[in-house]
Amino acid sequence: MTQDMAWLLGLWLAYFALHSLLASLAVKRRVAHAYPDLMPLYRLGFNLLAVLLLLPILWLVYRDSGPMLWRWHGIGAWLANGLALAALAGFWHSLKYYDTQEFLGFRQRKLQIRQAEDQERFLLSPFHRFVRHPWYFFGLVLIWTRDMNASMLLSAAMMTIYFMVGSRLEEKKLLVYHGEVYRRYMTRVAGLIPLPWKILSAAEADELGTPVGAVSRPR
């Protein structure tokens, strides 16, 4: 079992390292410079590779789950599942505020876009008034409302760390794209977990020069 946990840890670390590397603006700019004809397919290939490389990790998680560490019961189970359903509903509702064609890579392929930089404008959705990374927040809710065995706990911890690190890496790119506007937004709204004293009203969002609409999404 210890060996399986070591394998799982190593696979998560390798996955996150490769994901961050390929999502970095520096790598995308190198590809755009050296192989401009590949850029229209970059985002599509990036997403496909991310899914394919995730499959063996999930297989290992469910093959050797390890001992059960805790399980939700009674009211706790109702609460945990209710929060998970709310997170799924929030994720589904948030999709209408994103350019999913660009996120998946279909727009870049269709329009033969060769730039390394993302094309979305900086706009705020209702969720972004409460937290800078709504999808990461919904992901954390889903992760930590599940029953936990050894493999799930290790995976939950690794994903949480990656959300923390990945959000910071993502925001470095957003500062390049949007400059001072995003820097001011960062000071006003919490990053991963909503905080009551760091919430924007619709009027305050307008003050940032960002009409309610769509904004940054996971890489």
HELIX and SHEET records of a PDB file:
HELIX    1   1 THR A    2  ALA A   23  1                                  22    
HELIX    2   2 LEU A   25  ALA A   34  1                                  10    
HELIX    3   3 PRO A   36  LEU A   41  5                                   6    
HELIX    4   4 TYR A   42  ARG A   63  1                                  22    
HELIX    5   5 GLY A   74  SER A   94  1                                  21    
HELIX    6   6 LEU A   95  TYR A   97  5                                   3    
HELIX    7   7 THR A  100  LEU A  104  1                                   5    
HELIX    8   8 PHE A  106  LEU A  111  1                                   6    
HELIX    9   9 PHE A  127  ARG A  129  5                                   3    
HELIX   10  10 PRO A  134  TRP A  144  1                                  11    
HELIX   11  11 ALA A  150  HIS A  178  1                                  29    
HELIX   12  12 GLU A  180  ARG A  188  1                                   9    
HELIX   13  13 ALA A  202  GLU A  207  1                                   6    
SHEET    1   A 2 MET A  68  TRP A  70  0                                        
SHEET    2   A 2 MET A 148  ASN A 149 -1                                        
END                                                                             
